[in-house]
Amino acid sequence: MKIINLTKESFVEKVADYQSYPDNWEFKGDKPCLVDFHAPWCGYCKSLSPILDQLAEEYKDKLDIYKVDVDQEEELESAFKIRTIPNLLLCPVNGKPIMKLGTMNKVQLKELIEATLFS
């Protein structure tokens, strides 16, 4: 599975219509997802990227992994109040999405994914 880059339009289509329901949007996916809010110049984002690539392979068919470039998608950055990157949005199929700072190693991220999206 490849990581998919999202624009505002594809985010609304694949993840959530945050514009119509800014405080109470519902996740649209049929399997859990992780959205990485990042920027190409960010050192921490660059270290997280290969980890996400590995996890995309390990969780293929069970988890969708997306990326949002906050420099290109300022409306999404603002809507989700992204102040520090990388920032991860984890959306379980049932349950409340959470935001988490993405400065962690692979083991920590796998633990977060398991606890948040598959428990």
N, C-alpha and C positions, 0 to 999 in steps of 0.2 A: 504494500500500500504506500502510495506517495502522499506526502503532506500537500495540502491544497491551500493556495494563497486566496484569501477572501478580499473582495471589495465590499463596500457598504451594501450594494445590491445582492451579491451572493451571500453575504452574512444574513440578510433578511430572508432570503430564500432557504438557506440550509440550516441556520441556527435559530434565529428568533426575529420576530417583527417588533424590535425594541422601540420603533418610532410610534406605532399605534398604542403600545402599552408600556411606556417607559418605566413604570414602577411595578408592573405586574406581568411581564412577558412570559410566554411559555416556550419551552424548548421544542423545536419542530422535528428533531432527528429521530430515527428509529433505532439508533444505538448511541451510547454515550459519546461525548466529544470533548476535546481539549482544544482551546483556542489560545495560541501564543501571540500576545500583543508585543511586538518587537520593532526594532529599527536596525537598518544595515550597519550603522556606525557604532552600535552598542556592543561593548566587549563581552558583557555577561550574556547577551543574546547570542553572540557568536559561539560562546562555549556551550550554550544550551542546544543549539541547532543540531549537532551530530547526535546528541542524546535523543532528541525528538525523532530523528531519522531512524535510529535503532528501535525505539519504542513503536514507531509506525509499522515496522516489520513484525515485531513481537506480538503486537495487538491487532494485526490486520484482520479484518472481518469482525472484530469485536469493538473497535474504537476508531472514531474519525479524529484526525489531528489536522487542525487548520492553523494558518498564520495570518496575522493582520499587521501590515506595515503602518505604524502610527504616523509616520511622516506623510504617507499617501492617503490615509483614511482618518483625517482629523476629526470628522464627525463621530466616528466610532470611538476614537480616543476620548473625546469629550463626553459622549453618552455613557461610557463605562468608567468615567472618572480616572483614567489612567494617568498617574503622575510619575510612576517609576516603572522602568522596563528592565528585563522581561516581566510581564505580568500574565498570569494564566487564568483563563476562565474555564472551569470544569463543569460540564453540564451532564448530570445523570439523566437517564430516560425518565425516571420518576424521582421527584425530589427537587430540592432547591439548589440552583447553581451557586458555586462559590468562586471567589477571586482569590488568588494566591500569588505572592511574589515568586518568580521563577528562578531565583538564585539557589539552586539545589543540585545535588549530584543525581546520577541515574538511580541509585538505590532509594534515595529519598523521594524522588519523583514517582517511581514505581509504587512505593508504599502509599503515597498520596492518591495515586490513580486507583489502586486497589480499595483503599478505605473510602474514597469519595464516590467512585463510579461503579464499583462492583461488589459493594457490601450489602 
